[in-house]
Amino acid sequence: MERTLREILAQAGEKLLASGLGPIEIEIPKEEGFGDLSTPVAMGLAKALKKPPRKIAEEFVKLIDNKNIFSKVEIAGPGFINFTFTRDFLSDELKRLITERDLFLTENVGKGRRVQIEFVSANPTGPLHLGHGRGAAVGAALANLLKETGFNIEKEFYVNDAGRQVRLLGLSVFAKYMASCGIDYPFPEDGYHGDYVDGLAAEFKEVHGDSFADKQFDEASENFIDFAYKKMLALIKKDLEDFGVIFDTWQSERDLYSNGDVVQAIDDLRVRGYIFEHEGATWFRSTEFGDDKDRVIIKKDGEYTYFAPDIAYHRNKILRGFEELVDIWGADHHGYIPRMQAVIQALGLPPESLRVLLVQLVNLLKGGQPVQMSKRAGEFITLREVMDDIGPDTTKFLFLTRRSDSHLDVDIEVAKAQSSENPVFYVQYAHARINSIFEKATETDGYVAGSQKSGDFDGALYNDEEMRLVKKLLLYPMVLRGAALTHEPHRITFYMQELAGLFHPYYHKYKVITGDVQLTKARLALCEAIKIVLHHGLKVLGVNAPDKM
């Protein structure tokens, strides 16, 4: 529907304006009485045309001559144009949805634009926690969403395998190792706790015995650091794979140093005039691009700050030819955004080339009460614990039920419930229920699943509730397109819940398989269309669409 309306408005705009309309805003009215779709296009043109919006809207309506498509075109409020589609048009569109499927559901919005999505990128110093899991769900769903809409996507995990945090992990394991050798060694004040650190120390001792017991940490640091972070990175990879999240590339921070990327990045910015020396330190002139202060990249003692490899990393992404960079960070990193956007601009790209999505933490509940922290992780509940308890599909879907920058409560009891309270069960059950309808139709009445694709059903057979389902289905391409352009995969989750919320009450009220052959074909066609959209939406979210439950 939305694609057709956009084309019609564009044609009318060309008649009204020699230059055409440009981007056209189309909305879904909040109330059914305001039509199927609406546009505020007339209000946007008031200043340019120096006319009242309602007058412009009237001119638009006169230029729209599609009586077979619209049953009603009305001007409302200050200049909204509301469109109601004919049943025949909606019926034809439903047939197209069934017969053309992916071609109908998706639109090539990206046109091959290369986008890199960097997400999770957890320090390899401990297991993944729920915040990492939410970032993984958002990043993977966004990648699927953009790929479905014509973008060329690469998913990357940035491995923080250099610097203070991995050194602190190595020191924590070293202290535990020394204790296991009967040597009193002080545990670092900011060290990593939890059973996994004891496990790493035990594994190290199993491999090396007491051979490091007579050494100081500075002598053995690389052995312990490498062993510990690589073990944790392997654990992270396994958790992500079991979560259904696969990365195309893994970029090592160490490699940025060893390949000379950090030095080259600073030299590049120096040539461009954005590096200066002050009080013995080396600074990036980020205030040139709206940051509140300039940033140190090399301290007085010659040590690089965390910012230096981040500059090199983003320059590396640009050199690899990506046209848009999407970084998914924890919400506590929001203050870091201005300096990274300053880097992007200093390297010659517009600020919108970098999009940062923030992910808030997840609060885990059980029967409405907070769940205690994990003993194994020491300070937090791990993704693995929750994934093993309620399953990857449920975990992912729940993580995507709200905007990523909104706080999220996940109740384990609700997540396990096989009822409408559990949103993922409700959506998956709709898909499974439709599959069972087709099985029954084939067994009892000889209908072949999918035979209704021939289009031999009459849309006029649909009652008002069925027409609401038809319209909801035909809005899916618009929702998909909007979610891609805004980088908001949670819009698909909302839509899936709304569609399931329309289908289940309909199923309980009406028989799909009836004594009326034409009515049965029409309802099977409607069910087939619902199943197609549910399957596609769940695929975008990275969630299975089961045939049986």
C-alpha positions in Angstrom: 0.0 0.0 0.0 2.6 2.5 1.1 4.8 2.0 -2.0 1.8 2.5 -4.3 0.8 5.6 -2.5 4.3 7.0 -2.6 4.4 6.5 -6.4 1.0 8.2 -6.8 2.1 11.2 -4.6 5.3 11.5 -6.5 3.4 11.7 -9.8 1.1 14.3 -8.4 4.0 16.2 -7.0 5.7 16.4 -10.4 2.6 18.0 -11.8 2.4 20.4 -8.9 6.1 21.2 -8.6 8.6 21.2 -11.5 11.3 19.9 -9.2 9.2 17.1 -7.7 8.6 16.4 -4.0 11.7 14.7 -2.8 11.3 12.3 0.2 7.6 11.7 0.9 6.4 11.2 4.5 3.6 8.7 4.9 2.0 7.8 8.2 -0.3 5.1 9.6 -3.3 7.0 11.2 -3.8 6.3 14.9 -7.6 6.0 14.4 -9.3 3.7 11.8 -11.7 6.5 10.8 -8.8 8.6 9.4 -8.2 6.1 6.6 -5.6 3.5 5.9 -2.6 5.8 5.3 -2.1 9.5 5.6 0.4 12.1 4.5 1.4 15.6 5.8 3.0 16.5 2.5 0.9 19.6 2.0 2.0 21.1 5.3 5.6 20.6 4.3 5.1 22.6 1.1 3.3 25.6 2.6 6.4 27.7 3.0 7.8 27.0 -0.4 4.5 27.5 -2.3 3.3 30.4 0.0 -0.1 28.9 0.3 -2.2 27.5 3.2 -1.7 23.7 3.6 -5.3 22.9 3.1 -5.3 24.7 -0.2 -2.2 22.7 -1.3 -3.9 19.5 -0.1 -6.9 20.4 -2.3 -4.7 20.8 -5.3 -3.0 17.5 -4.6 -6.3 15.7 -4.3 -7.4 17.1 -7.7 -4.3 15.7 -9.3 -4.9 12.2 -7.9 -7.0 10.1 -10.2 -7.0 6.5 -9.1 -10.6 5.6 -8.5 -9.8 1.9 -8.7 -7.3 2.2 -5.8 -9.0 4.6 -3.4 -12.5 4.4 -2.1 -12.0 7.7 -0.2 -9.5 10.6 -0.2 -10.1 13.2 2.5 -8.4 16.3 3.8 -8.3 16.6 7.5 -7.1 19.0 10.2 -4.5 21.6 9.1 -3.8 19.8 5.8 -3.4 16.0 6.2 -4.6 13.9 3.3 -6.1 10.6 4.4 -6.4 7.7 2.0 -8.8 4.7 2.2 -8.1 1.9 -0.3 -10.7 -0.1 -2.1 -11.4 -3.8 -1.2 -10.5 -4.8 -4.8 -7.1 -3.1 -4.5 -6.4 -4.7 -1.1 -7.4 -8.1 -2.4 -5.1 -7.8 -5.4 -2.3 -6.7 -3.1 -2.8 -9.7 -0.9 -2.6 -12.0 -3.9 0.7 -10.3 -4.8 2.0 -10.8 -1.3 1.3 -14.6 -1.6 2.6 -15.0 -5.1 5.6 -12.7 -5.1 6.5 -13.0 -1.4 10.0 -11.5 -0.9 9.7 -9.2 -3.9 6.5 -7.8 -2.4 7.7 -7.7 1.2 11.1 -6.1 0.7 12.3 -3.0 -1.1 15.8 -2.2 -2.2 16.3 0.8 0.0 20.1 0.4 0.5 21.0 -0.1 -3.2 24.2 -1.9 -2.3 25.4 0.7 0.2 28.3 -0.8 2.2 27.5 -0.8 5.9 29.7 -2.2 8.7 28.0 -3.0 12.0 30.4 -3.4 15.0 28.7 -4.8 18.0 29.1 -6.7 21.3 32.9 -6.1 21.3 33.0 -7.2 24.9 36.4 -7.1 26.7 37.6 -10.8 26.6 38.0 -10.6 30.4 34.9 -12.5 31.5 31.7 -14.2 30.3 29.1 -12.2 28.3 26.5 -10.5 30.5 22.9 -9.7 29.7 23.8 -6.2 28.3 26.2 -7.9 25.9 23.4 -10.3 24.9 21.0 -7.5 24.2 23.6 -5.7 22.1 24.2 -9.0 20.2 20.4 -9.4 19.5 20.1 -5.8 18.3 23.2 -6.0 16.1 22.3 -9.3 14.5 18.7 -8.2 13.9 19.8 -4.9 12.4 22.2 -6.7 10.1 19.4 -9.0 8.9 17.1 -6.0 8.5 19.5 -4.0 6.4 20.5 -7.0 4.3 16.8 -7.7 3.5 16.4 -4.1 2.3 19.3 -4.0 -0.1 22.4 -3.0 2.0 25.7 -4.7 1.8 26.4 -5.7 5.4 29.5 -6.8 7.3 29.3 -7.7 11.0 32.4 -7.2 13.1 33.6 -7.8 16.6 36.4 -5.6 17.9 38.7 -7.6 20.2 40.1 -5.5 23.0 43.2 -7.7 23.4 45.6 -4.9 24.4 45.7 -2.5 27.3 44.9 -2.5 31.0 41.9 -4.8 31.1 43.4 -7.9 29.6 46.5 -7.2 31.7 44.4 -7.1 34.8 42.7 -10.4 33.8 46.2 -12.0 33.4 47.3 -10.6 36.8 44.1 -12.0 38.4 44.7 -15.4 37.0 48.4 -15.2 38.1 47.4 -14.4 41.7 45.0 -17.4 41.7 47.7 -19.6 40.2 50.3 -18.6 42.8 47.8 -19.3 45.6 47.2 -22.8 44.1 51.0 -23.3 44.3 50.9 -22.4 48.0 52.4 -19.0 47.5 50.9 -15.9 49.1 50.4 -13.4 46.4 48.2 -10.2 46.7 45.1 -10.3 44.6 44.9 -7.1 42.5 42.5 -4.5 44.0 40.6 -4.1 40.7 41.0 -7.7 39.7 38.4 -10.0 38.2 36.4 -12.2 40.5 34.2 -15.2 40.0 34.6 -18.9 39.6 35.8 -18.5 36.0 39.0 -16.9 37.2 39.7 -19.9 39.5 38.9 -22.1 36.5 41.4 -20.3 34.3 44.1 -20.6 36.9 43.5 -24.3 37.3 43.6 -24.8 33.6 46.9 -22.9 33.4 48.4 -25.0 36.2 47.2 -28.2 34.5 49.1 -27.3 31.4 52.2 -25.7 33.0 52.4 -27.2 36.5 54.5 -25.2 39.0 56.9 -24.0 36.4 55.9 -20.4 36.9 55.7 -20.4 40.7 59.2 -18.8 41.0 58.5 -15.9 38.7 57.2 -12.4 39.1 54.2 -11.3 37.1 56.3 -9.0 34.9 58.4 -12.0 33.8 55.3 -14.2 33.0 52.7 -11.6 32.1 52.5 -12.4 28.4 52.0 -16.1 29.2 49.1 -15.5 31.6 47.5 -12.7 29.6 47.5 -14.6 26.3 46.3 -17.8 27.9 43.5 -16.1 29.9 42.1 -13.7 27.2 42.2 -16.3 24.5 40.3 -18.8 26.7 37.7 -16.1 27.4 37.4 -15.1 23.8 36.8 -18.7 22.8 34.0 -18.8 25.5 32.5 -15.6 24.1 32.6 -17.0 20.5 30.8 -20.2 21.7 28.1 -18.2 23.6 27.5 -16.0 20.5 27.3 -19.0 18.2 24.8 -20.8 20.4 22.9 -17.5 20.5 22.7 -17.6 16.7 25.0 -14.6 16.2 27.8 -15.1 13.8 30.4 -12.4 12.9 32.0 -11.9 9.5 35.3 -10.5 10.9 37.1 -10.2 14.3 39.4 -7.2 14.5 42.2 -7.4 17.0 43.3 -4.2 18.8 46.8 -5.7 19.0 47.0 -5.9 15.2 46.2 -2.1 15.0 49.4 -1.5 16.9 51.6 -4.2 15.3 50.5 -3.2 11.7 51.3 0.5 12.4 47.6 1.6 12.1 47.8 3.7 15.3 50.8 5.6 14.2 49.5 6.1 10.7 46.2 7.4 11.9 47.8 10.0 14.1 50.1 11.0 11.3 47.1 11.3 8.9 45.3 13.6 11.3 48.5 15.6 11.9 48.8 16.2 8.1 45.2 17.4 8.1 46.0 19.9 10.9 44.1 18.3 13.8 47.0 17.1 16.0 48.9 19.4 18.3 51.3 19.2 21.2 50.6 20.7 24.6 52.3 20.3 28.0 54.2 17.3 26.7 51.1 15.4 25.5 49.7 14.9 22.0 46.2 16.1 21.5 43.4 15.7 18.9 41.6 19.0 18.1 38.1 17.6 18.5 36.6 21.0 19.4 36.9 21.8 15.7 33.9 19.5 15.2 31.7 20.3 18.1 33.2 18.3 20.9 33.3 20.1 24.3 37.1 19.8 24.7 40.2 18.6 22.8 41.3 15.0 23.6 44.6 13.6 24.6 45.8 10.7 22.4 49.4 10.3 23.7 50.1 11.1 27.4 53.2 12.8 28.7 54.8 9.4 29.5 54.4 8.4 25.9 51.6 5.9 26.6 48.6 5.9 24.2 45.2 6.6 25.7 42.2 4.4 24.9 41.2 7.0 22.3 44.2 6.4 20.1 43.4 2.8 18.9 39.8 3.8 18.5 40.8 6.5 16.0 43.0 4.0 14.2 40.2 1.4 14.2 37.6 3.8 12.7 40.1 5.0 10.1 40.7 1.4 9.3 37.0 0.9 8.7 36.9 3.9 6.3 39.9 2.6 4.4 38.1 -0.7 3.9 35.5 1.2 1.9 32.5 1.2 4.2 30.1 4.1 3.5 28.3 3.9 6.8 29.6 2.8 10.2 27.2 1.6 12.8 28.6 1.2 16.4 26.5 -0.5 19.0 27.7 0.5 22.5 26.5 0.2 26.1 24.6 3.3 27.2 27.4 4.2 29.6 29.5 5.1 26.6 27.2 7.9 25.4 29.7 10.6 26.3 32.2 9.1 23.8 30.0 9.8 20.8 31.0 13.4 20.1 34.7 12.7 20.0 34.2 9.7 17.6 32.0 11.8 15.3 34.8 14.5 15.4 37.2 11.8 14.2 35.0 10.8 11.4 34.7 14.4 10.2 38.4 15.0 10.6 39.0 12.0 8.3 36.8 13.7 5.6 33.4 12.0 6.1 30.1 13.7 7.0 29.1 13.1 10.7 26.1 11.0 9.7 28.6 8.4 8.3 28.9 7.1 11.9 25.7 6.0 13.7 25.9 5.0 17.3 23.1 2.9 18.8 23.1 2.8 22.6 22.0 -0.3 24.5 20.7 -0.1 28.0 21.2 -2.9 30.6 18.7 -5.6 31.3 17.2 -6.3 34.7 16.4 -9.9 35.2 13.4 -10.8 37.3 11.7 -14.0 38.5 8.1 -13.6 39.4 8.6 -9.8 39.6 11.6 -10.0 42.0 15.2 -9.3 41.0 17.4 -12.4 40.4 20.5 -12.7 42.4 23.9 -12.2 40.8 25.8 -15.1 39.3 28.4 -16.7 41.5 30.2 -18.0 38.4 30.5 -14.5 36.9 31.1 -12.8 40.2 29.3 -9.5 39.5 26.6 -10.2 37.0 24.2 -12.7 35.4 25.6 -14.3 32.3 24.0 -14.5 28.9 24.7 -18.2 29.0 22.7 -18.8 32.2 19.6 -17.0 30.8 20.0 -18.6 27.3 20.2 -22.1 28.9 17.1 -21.3 31.0 14.7 -19.9 28.5 16.3 -20.6 25.1 18.1 -18.4 22.5 14.9 -17.6 20.6 13.0 -16.3 23.7 16.0 -14.4 24.9 16.6 -12.7 21.6 12.9 -11.8 21.1 12.6 -10.4 24.6 15.7 -8.3 24.1 14.1 -6.8 21.0 10.7 -5.9 22.5 11.8 -2.3 23.3 14.0 0.3 21.8 17.6 -0.6 22.6 18.2 2.7 24.5 15.3 1.9 26.8 15.6 0.1 30.1 14.3 -3.5 29.9 13.0 -5.9 32.5 12.9 -9.6 31.6 10.9 -11.9 33.9 12.0 -15.5 33.7 8.6 -16.8 34.7 6.8 -14.9 32.0 9.5 -16.0 29.5 8.7 -19.6 30.3 4.9 -19.2 30.1 3.1 -20.8 27.2 0.5 -18.1 27.0 -0.3 -14.6 25.6 1.8 -13.1 28.4 4.9 -14.5 26.7 5.3 -12.4 23.5 7.7 -14.8 21.7 5.4 -17.8 22.4 2.4 -15.8 21.2 4.1 -14.9 17.9 5.7 -18.3 17.3 2.4 -20.1 18.2 0.6 -18.1 15.5 2.9 -19.5 12.9 2.6 -23.1 14.3 -1.1 -22.8 14.5 -1.5 -21.8 10.8 0.7 -24.7 9.9 -1.6 -27.0 11.7 -4.6 -25.5 9.9 -3.0 -26.4 6.6 -2.2 -29.9 7.8 -5.8 -30.4 8.8 -7.1 -28.9 5.5 -4.9 -31.3 3.5 -5.9 -34.3 5.5 -9.6 -33.8 5.9 -10.7 -31.8 2.8 -8.0 -32.4 0.2 -6.8 -28.7 0.1 -3.2 -28.6 -0.9 -1.2 -26.1 1.2 -0.3 -23.2 -1.0 -2.9 -24.0 -3.7 -4.7 -20.7 -2.9 -1.7 -18.9 -4.4 -3.5 -19.1 -7.8 -5.5 -16.2 -6.6 -8.9 -17.9 -7.0 -10.3 -16.3 -3.9 -12.6 -13.3 -3.7 -11.6 -10.5 -1.3 -15.2 -9.5 -1.0 -15.7 -12.6 1.1 -13.7 -11.0 3.9 -15.5 -9.5 6.9 -14.3 -6.4 8.7 -12.0 -8.3 11.1 -10.5 -10.1 8.2 -10.0 -6.8 6.4 -8.1 -5.5 9.4 -5.8 -8.5 9.1 -5.4 -7.9 5.4 -4.5 -4.2 6.0 -2.0 -5.1 8.8 -0.3 -7.6 6.4 0.0 -5.0 3.6 1.6 -2.6 6.0 4.5 -4.9 6.7 6.7 -3.7 3.8 6.2 -0.1 5.2 7.2 -1.2 8.7 10.2 -3.1 7.3 11.4 -0.1 5.3 10.9 2.3 8.2 12.8 0.0 10.6 15.7 -0.2 8.1 15.9 3.6 7.6 15.8 4.3 11.3 18.0 1.4 12.3 15.3 0.2 14.7 14.7 -3.6 14.6 12.4 -3.4 17.6 9.7 -2.1 15.2 9.5 -5.6 13.6 9.0 -7.1 17.1 6.2 -4.7 17.8 4.6 -5.5 14.5 4.8 -9.3 15.0 3.1 -9.0 18.3 0.3 -6.8 16.8 -0.2 -9.3 14.0 -0.4 -12.2 16.3 -2.7 -10.2 18.5 -5.1 -9.9 15.6 -4.8 -13.5 14.4 -5.4 -15.4 17.6 -8.8 -13.9 18.5 -9.8 -14.3 14.9 -8.9 -18.0 14.9 -11.0 -18.5 18.1 -14.0 -16.7 16.5 -14.1 -18.1 13.0 -13.6 -21.5 11.4 -11.0 -21.4 8.6 -12.1 -24.7 7.1 -15.8 -24.5 6.3 -18.4 -26.1 4.1 -18.2 -23.2 1.7 -15.3 -23.9 -0.7 -14.8 -20.3 -1.8 -14.9 -19.0 1.8 -12.4 -21.7 2.8 -10.0 -20.8 0.0 -10.2 -17.1 1.0 -9.5 -17.8 4.6 -6.7 -20.2 3.8 -5.2 -17.5 1.6 -5.4 -15.1 4.4 -3.7 -17.6 6.7 -1.0 -18.3 4.1 -0.3 -14.5 3.9 -0.1 -14.3 7.7 2.3 -17.2 7.8 4.5 -15.7 5.1 4.8 -12.4 7.0 5.4 -14.0 10.4 8.1 -16.2 8.9 9.8 -13.2 7.3 9.6 -11.0 10.4 10.9 -13.8 12.7 13.8 -14.4 10.2 14.8 -10.8 10.4 14.8 -10.9 14.2 16.9 -14.1 14.1 14.2 -16.2 15.7 12.9 -19.5 14.5 9.4 -19.9 13.0 8.3 -23.3 14.3 5.8 -25.5 12.4 4.8 -27.3 15.7 4.8 -26.2 19.3 
